[in-house]
Amino acid sequence: MNRRNKELSEHPVQIAILEEAVLQLKTFSEYATSIDRNELAPIFERESRKIGELLEGKKRTGIKGLKNDKVFEEIKRNLLSFTNA
């Protein structure tokens, strides 16, 4: 595994995982507000910003996300139904 650190450090799955985390945290923040758990929303928002900053740093280094990531698209679809419930 140590011989593959460079390859792993540039792998596009990093972008997908970070994008999924940001999307989930934003959705949780909105949901917390919608159920009057307003004390939780800032926590989700803060963590979303932290991960967003990390994501932007990765993108600036030239790492691209996965193309046609069906898992990510399914997560997005399910999160939309979560907020519309």
Order of alpha helices (4+ residues) and beta strands (2+ residues): alpha-alpha-alpha-alpha
